[in-house]
């Protein structure tokens, strides 16, 4: 064993094994599909399957703003360099520009004919690139009021990933045809093409030098690239399933990968040995990002959370405290069915004052017509609907799924297959949420309510 190898392992140990402290950003009502970190490392954006975007303060780990405007799952988000604006991309084929201070939409970019799955912003903030399953990448000029893209790049397959190459006037894309392509931004001409993987490219990330990059694929590998020469520097193996997420630190020292095997791996790239540090994870990892200083890695996945991993080089072990249960679960913990409600509590409160989260308050749910809670921004599919929330319809919602009972709603896809579990949840809602003031429900003095 060489001295260099020993030093490489020691350095990796000091950075990662010295202690990984974890905290959770909990607020989405379904899988978190994408995330982005601001240039100053102080804010995080998360993109949810629940149609929403959340702006987080990273230091306090508190929600600052919730953005709602898409009519389908949000797949990607990106900050503009000023930190006051951001863009989002969705299954609804739209790219939306947001004012993060007010939470208002500034502009919508339409034109894609398939779901939009990734975004990138040029270093000067002038251009936004969106990649789509319609096999195109569209480059939008933020200074131009025209609805047409400034540049259209055409692939032979769905385009899953896009990134700007800093100060090089180029853009790089990764597609389901297993290729990585480098394009000239001024002309749209193809500059470089690499046959990257045995299967499609699912994700790619570029270091701050605009030259080094990593790409992920369903072929179970993370690959390390020199984009100027098109050379594959290394094939990083060890995952036992599709690798869906890739990240590289701004200084190019570290990479991270995650995917369907529920394994989060952190790789040291400034060594020829590329030995990873595995971090215990639960569930599919969809997205990864390092802070500018690479002292924090954030992951997003199927567990509805964005997880904050503090990479400690002090040699002292750090452990994050347990994440508190939602208030609604704590308050009604002794009621039958509280366990079934725990996931609902991520998106719904039970308060009479109408506190809204990702979804509307459930206070007075039984007997309430759908889409009628004042002050909540419903999807067009639910506004003015004729369905009434009774026991039968609540049971159908979780037996069939919201995509069947309330198609087009913001509610993430979820089902409760067991009859007894759905019955427990309904009993909990009767006790904790109660009946709509206009319904035929009476209180029998026990707080449970009865029906005429």
N, C-alpha and C positions, 0 to 999 in steps of 0.2 A: 504494500500500500504506500503510495507516494506521499511526500510531505504536503504537496499541493492538494491532494485529495482530502487529507486529514484536516487541513485548514479550511477547505471548502465546506466540509461537513460541520466543523466547529462554528463557522460563521453563520451557517443556516440555523444551527441550534440556537445561537444567541438571539437571532432575529425572531424566530418563530416558536421554538420549543421553550423559550424562556417564559412563555405564558401568553395565551391567546384569550383575551377577555371578550366576552360576547354580550351584546345587548340586542333587543329586537325592536324594530319599528313596526308596530302593529296598528293597522287601520283599514286595510283593504278587506273586502268581502269575498275574496277569491285569490287565485294565484297572482303573484307579482311577476309580470312578464319582462319588465325592463327597468333600468335605473340609470341615473346620471348624477355626477358630483360636480358642483360649481368649481370654477377656476381657483377660487380662494379656499376651497376645501371646507367651507362652513355650511353648505346647504346641499340637500339631496332631493332629487325628484324620483318618484316611483310611479310606474305605469301598471295599472291593474286590469285584470280580467273583468272586474266589476264596472268597467267603463270610466273609471275615475283616475285622476292624477293627484298625488299628494306631494306637497312641498314640505320638507322637514328641516328643522334646525339641527344640525349634526351634533353640536355641543350639548344641547339640552335633550336631544332625541325626542323633541316634541313636534307635533304637527303645526305648521304655520299657515297653510292654505290648502284648500281642496278645490281642484279644478274639474268642472263637469261640463261637457259639451259634445263628446263623442257619442255615437249611437251603437257602439260595439266595443269589444275588448280593445284596450290600448296596449300596443306592443312595444313602443319605444318613446323615449323622451330625451331631450338635449337642451342644455343651457346655451343661451347666446353669451358672448364674452362679457357683456355688461352686467350679467347676473340678475338683471331685472326683467328679462324676457326669456321665454323658453318655447320650444316647439314639441309637439306630440304627434304620434302616428298611430293609426288604428285599423282594425278590420273593416271599418266603414269606408275605407279607401281615401280618407282625408288626412291632411296635415294641417294642424291648427297652431297659430302663433298666439302666445299668451302674455299678458301683463301679470307678472308674478306679485306685484304689490297690491293690485286690485282684484286679481283672480278673474279678470275679464278677457274674453276673446278679442284679439286685435285683427285677426285676418284668417281666412280659410283658403287652403290651396287644394283645389280639386283637379282631377285629371287622370289619376291612376284608375285602372280597370281591375284591380285586385287588391287584396289586403296589403297595407303598408307595414313593413316589419322592422325597418331600421332607419336611423337618422344620423346625420353628421352635420356639423356646423363649421364653416371655414374659420381660420384663426382671426380674421378681421370682422367676422360676423355678417359679412355681406351675403354669403350664399348658404343655403340649406340644401342638403342632398337627402333624398328619400328613396329607399329601395323597396321594391314591391314584388309580389308574386305574379304580377303581370309581365315580368321579364324585363322591366325597365328600371333605370335610375333617373330621377328627374332632379335637376338643379334649379332651385328657385332663387331669384334675386330679391333680397329683402328691400332693396331701394327702388324696385320697379313695381308700379301698380298694375302691370299687366297680369292677367290670369295664366298666361302660358309660361311654361318653364323656360329659363334662359338656355338650357341645354338638356338634351335627351340622350341617354346612353342605352343601347339595346343589347340584351343578353339572349342566349339561346334557352335559358331556363330561369325559374324564379330566382330573384336576387335577394339573398338573406342578410347581407352585410355590406356596409359602406363606411368609408373613413376618408378624411382629407389628409394629405401628406403635408405637414407643416412647412410653410415657406417654399414649397416646391412647385406650386401651381398645378398639382396633380391630385388625382383622386383614385382610391383603390376600392375594388368591389369583390365580393365573394358570392358564388352562386351554387345552385343545386346541381350544376353540371360538373362540379368538382374543380372548377377553375377559379383562380384569383387573377384579376386583371387590373392593370395600372393604366389610367387614362390621362391625357393632357386636358386640363380644365379649359384652356382657351379655345381649343379646336375640337375637342371631343374625340380626337384620334387615339387609337389604342397604342400604348407605348410598350407594355410588357404583359405577357401572359404566362402563368405557371399552371401546370397540371398539379393541383395541390394535394388532393386526397384520393383515397379509393372510393369514397362516397362524397356527397355534396358538402359544401362548406356551410356550416351553420352559424359561425360567428368569426369575427376577426377584430383585432385591436392593434393600433400602431403606437409605437413609442414616440417620445417628444422630439427625437431627431428626424422623424419622418422617413426613416430608412428601415428600421427593424420592426418586425410585426410578428404576431402569433395568430394562428387560425385553428379553429376547432371543427370537428366533423363527426358524423355518425360512424366513421371507421375506427372510433375509440382512441383517436390520437389528438394531441395538440402539436402543432408544427411551428417551428421557429424559422423566420425568413429574413433574408437581406433583399429588400424590394428593389434596390438599385441594380443589382446583378441578376435577380431572379433566383438566387441560390437558396436551396433549403439547407439551413444551418444544422438543424437537429429535428428528429422525430421523437416526441416525448410521449412515452407509453405508460400504461398502468391503470387506466380506466377500464371498467368492465361493462361498458355500455356506451351509447352515443354521447359524445361530448358536445354540449349545447352552448356553453358559455366560455368565453376567453377574455382575459384582461392582461394588460402589460403596464407596468409602472412607467411614469413619465420619464424617469431616468434610465429606463431599460434594464434595470437590474433584476426585476422580478416579474414573473408571470403567474397567472392563476387560471385554473380550469375546473369546470363542473359539468355535471350532466345527469343522465338517467340512473346512474348507479348510486346516487346519493353520496358521492364522494367529492369533497372539495380539496383540491391539491394546489399548493403554492410551490412554485419552482424558482430556483436561483439561476439566472441566466448569465451572470458574470463569472461563470466557471464552466469548464468543458464537461463536467460530470452531470449537471442538471438534476441533481438529486432532489426530489420533492419532499415537502412536509405535508402530510395528510391531516386534514381537520375533520373531525366527526361532523357529519351532516345528516339530516333526515329529510328525505324527499328529493324530488328533481330540482336541479339548479338551472335557472333560466338565464340569469344575467349576473355579471361581476364587474366591479370597478374599484380601482385604487384611488385614494386621495392623492393630491399632487406630491406630498412628501412620502407617500407609500408607507405611512404609519398606520393606516386603516385600510382594510379591505371590506367592501360591502357586497353581500350576495343577495339575490332575490330568487324566489322559487315557488314551487307548487304549494308550500305550506302557508301561503297568504302573508308571509313576513318578508321584510328586508332585514337581514342580519348584519350587525356591525361587529367586525372582528378587529380588535385593537392589537396590532402587531408590536409586541413589546421587546425592546432590545436591552432592557435593564437587567435581565436575568432574574427578576422577581416575578413570581407567578401572580397573575391577576385573575380574578373570577368575577363575572357579572352576577348581580343578584337576580333572584327569580323575577320573572315578569309578572306583574300583578294581573289578576283576572279583571275583566271588564266590570264596571260598577254594577251593571244590571245583574250579573251573575252573583256577585258578592251579596247584594241586597236581598236577593230571593233564593239564596243558596239552599235554604231548608225546604223549599217547595218541591213537590214531585215534578220531575221533568226538567229541573234546572240544568242537569248535565246535557240534555238534548239541546238546550238553548244556547250553550256556550259559544258556538260558532255564529249564531245569529247576532249575539251581542257585539261582535266586532263591527257590524254595520248598522245595528238598530238599538236605540235607547227605548226605555219604557216610560219616559217622563211625560207628565201632563203638560209641561211648558213647551213641548214640541221640539226638544233638542234633536237636531238632525245630524247624522253621521254620514256614512256612505249611502245609507238608506234612510227613509223617514222614520220618525218615532212610531212605535207600535201601540202607544197608549190608545185605548178604545178601539182595538183592532176588530174584534168580533162584531159583525153587523155593519162594518164601514164599507162604503163603496170604494172600489179601487181607484187610485190616483186622485184622492181628494184631500190629502193633508195640506193645509195652507202653508205656504212658504217653502215647500220642497219642490225641487226642479225634477219633475218626472220626465221620462222618455216619452216621445210622441205616441208610442204604442200603448201606453197606459193612461195617458190623459184622456178623460172623458169616456173611459170604458164602462161597461155595464155589469161587470162581475162584482159580487159582494163577498167580503171575506167572512165566510161562515166555516163551520167545522169541516164540512164536506170539501169545500174548495181549498182550505189549508192542507187537508190530507192529500188532495189531488196534486197540489203544488209540489210536495215532496215525494209523492209516489211516482208521478209522471216526469217531474222536472219543470223548472220555469220556462225552458225553451218550448215546452208543449202547451202548458196552461197559459202562460203570459209571454208569447213570443215577441221579441223586440224589447223586452224590459232590461233594466240595468243589472238585474239580479244574476249573479254568477251561476253557472250550471252546477247543481248539486241535488242529490236525491237521498232519501232515507228509506232504504228498501224494506226494513222490518215494520210490520203493522204495529207492533207494540211500542216501538220507538216513536213512531208518528203520533200515536195516541197519547203518549207521555208528553210530547211537545205541545199538543193541542190543550191538554189539561193545564200545563204550565201557562200557556197564553191566556186561558180563561181566568186563571187566578191572578197573574201578574200584569197582564195587559188590559183585561176587562173588556167591556162592551161599549160600542159606539152610542153616543147620546141619542141618536135617532133610531136605534134599533129597538126591537121588541124584547129587550132584556131588562130584568129587574134584579135588584140586589136583595138577597134573602137574609141579609144581616151577617152573613159569614164572610162576605167579600168574594164569594165564588160566583154569585149571580145565577139566575135561573131564567129559563125561556118560557114565554107564554105559548 
